[in-house]
Amino acid sequence: MTTVCNLGFPRIGLRRELKKAVEAYWRGDSTAGQLHDQARALRLRHWQLQHAAGADVVPCNDFSLYDHVLDTAVLFDAIPARYRPLFDADPLRGYFSMARGWQDDGLDLPALEMTKWFDTNYHYLVPELERGQSFRLRGDKPLAEFIEARDAGARARPVLLGPVSFLLLSKCVDGSQALDLLPALLTAYAQLLAQLRDAGAQWVQLDEPCLVLDLGDAERRAYEEAYHTLADAAGPKLLLATYFGTLEHNLPWAASLPAQGLHVDLVRAPGQLDAVLGALREDCVLSLGLVDGRNIWRADLDRAVLLARSAADRLGKERLQVAPSCSMLHVPIDASLETGLATELRGWLAFAKEKLSELRVVADALNGLASANATLELARERLQQRRRSRRVHRAEVAARVEALTPDDARRKSPYAQRSALQQRRYGLPAFPTTTIGSFPQTPEVRKARAAFRAGRLDESQYVQFLEQQTAHCVQVQEQIGIDVLVHGEFERNDMVEYFGEQLEGFAFTRNGWVQSYGSRCVKPPIIYGDVSRPAPMTVRWSTYAQSLTQRPMKGMLTGPVTLLQWSFVRDDQPRADTCRQIAIALRDEVADLEAAGIGIIQVDEPALREGLPLLRKDWDAYLEWAVECFRITTSPVDDETQIHTHMCYSEFNDIIEAVAAMDADVISIETSRSRMELLDAFAQFRYPNAIGPGIYDIHSPRIPDRDEMGDLLRKATSVLAVDQIWVNPDCGLKTRGWAETTAALEAMVAAAKELRLDQAAA
């Protein structure tokens, strides 16, 4: 019989219970024991929920207090020396110090570098390795959580990040090759697998998402060495899990690896099924990823059953498992609670619980159970209803997209000419200082927003509160001495949700939370139909803030690619078409800001690199429309209007030409955790426009001093021209407190002023 197996489940809880428990521990309001008790209760609840929804096999060790890659590094003792004293004194604080940094008890520890998990909006901590790195088992997390699940009566399969993907996702700080460390790492993996076997684990899921990337001979040899070694370890059966794309040219040798099971993503890459069936060994189980683990739309169950039957005809039902395309870490938990949505729209949605129920229907249909027929018919009706719905398609939006011309994506003059006009207008000093946009969203701000939404605060009272917060923010920035100000964004709940709430074609959930990193959770909007802008969205707050100061005030927008990437996007048309619709709506906003006197406008695109396809052959097509959409948004302005953009942790080497093609006057990037390493791509490319390399890591509570920031700025001057460099934090300050924000920004401005004096004296 075909079974339903889940690859991974959301960790945070239906109402963000994990976030609240972790942050209570950070504040000192709970103990380590209490945190672990709350985590254990959450895991048990999730295993019960998954079985009730239809899963035969549930994952364990997919849970994490912060990040599963960090968990893997700690599990195998890949802990950089600077954190070890804290680990030895307090393992839990040591763990969190790697994620967030630590500044207390005479220790000052920056956090590990953080970057995107493939092409998702989840961020992972990058393990630091070095030549001769040793590995050993530290703790027993996978074993303990398997025993916990086993004793609770759950039929559980431990999940581990595979050894080759772990090394490929790590960073060797001394320039050595991570794959050289594979033999030592495999010894520790084999020891863990033996422990799981002895505890009764029949299968272990080894996630190897790097198998869908462009790999060379060195990576191929590493996979062959790894899985032949682990196959000889006499551990549980191994399910090799791939996702986020097609195995493509890696398939022949990947399918030959001595694992007893292979999982493939048939949502992202349905066309690979025939090739996989042809390459699969006769003794290998096939896990079919049939429902989308990354989006929230109900599946076409007829299509899923057709794919499953095609596989069953070749392999037999006993060799098949049905599963989501990937871990459901990337979707919310329960769509049935979204009673605030229109009934029609809610019927189109499937969160993690509903996706498991869909898989149950597919398995039941494959196993010949008549009970599946009624559910399949209901699924057909919902799909047809969505295709016909007037909510989805609007002729006037399609007409505006059709009317776009190449001139709509082109600034009037080259950067050099624009830059001279902008400097004449603003007269900014060398190393001009600014911030990325948001300022602390204090409990007071969140309470006021909640009170307004609940009707306990009327609109005039709420507006007055926001004006007070904005005025305070402007005053603080002036006192610190920042050159280009922001209004603080106190009216915004989230940089994507705020805009989506004011655009047609978007819908919003109440409990649709997903994890972005650590305890940072977001509630992505749902793009269900054609997008347009009924009215200005930001002009009121930008012009109000500008009226409070003589210094330039930036207008702040989230860019079209980021609005697309950080939403749950409709799957009934190409993503490029949806992005162009968003770009046109934002173009109107940019024009209105300029007309209202806002001469510096920042259009943030932190997700541009994140959207890059995993295979290089697909890059050019994506970058062409992504850059086009940014330029559609930003090109209606005059030359003296300065366009900024911000981009998060990215491998800029991969996309530097596209970044230059965006033609923003100023780009700010996150560089503090990498100690300015990310600037190398800009220097080697000879990037022509201005750059603000972040010199203050806002994801950590530690406060860098003036000297530390000054050192980073001096590193920037070694690879960039002085007139290119802006000074700013890594990202927005929304998650920080006022005291740490003020102290860090004062140090940042002092570092910039000191560097101006150094340059003047040189």
Secondary structure, 3 states (H helix, E strand, C coil): CCEEECCCCCCCCCCCHHHHHHHHHHHCCCCHHHHHHHHHHHHHHHHHHHHHHCCCEEEECCCCCCCHHHHHHHHCCCCCHHHHHHHHHCHHHHHHHHHHCEEECCEEECCCCEEECCCCCCEEECCEECCCCCCCCCCCHHHHHHHHHHHCCCCEEEEEECHHHHHHCCEECCCCCHHHHHHHHHHHHHHHHHHHHHCCCCEEEEECHHHHCCCCHHHHHHHHHHHHHHHCCCCCEEEEECCCCCCHHHHHHHHCCCCCEEEEECCCCHHHHHHHHHHCCCCCEEEEEEECCCCCECCCHHHHHHHHHHHHHHHCHHHEEEEECCCHHHCCCCHHHCCCCCHHHHCCECCHHHHHHHHHHHHHHHCCCCCHHHHHHHHHHHHHHHHHCCCCCCHHHHHHHHCCCHHHHCCCCCHHHHHHHHHHHHCCCCCCECCCCECCCCHHHHHHHHHHHCCCCCHHHHHHHHHHHHHHHHHHHHHHCCCCECCECCCCCCCCHHHHCCCEEEECCCCCCEEEECCEEECCCEEEEEEECCCCCCHHHHHHHHCCCCCCEEEEEECHHHHHHCCEECCCCCHHHHHHHHHHHHHHHHHHHHHCCCCEEEEECCCCCCCCCCCHHHHHHHHHHHHHHHHHHHCCCCCCCEEEEEECCCCHHHCHHHHHHHCCCEEEECCCCCCCCCHHHHHHHCCCCEEEEECCCCCCCCCCCHHHHHHHHHHHHCCCCHHHECEECCCCCCCCCHHHHHHHHHHHHHHHHHHHHHHHHC
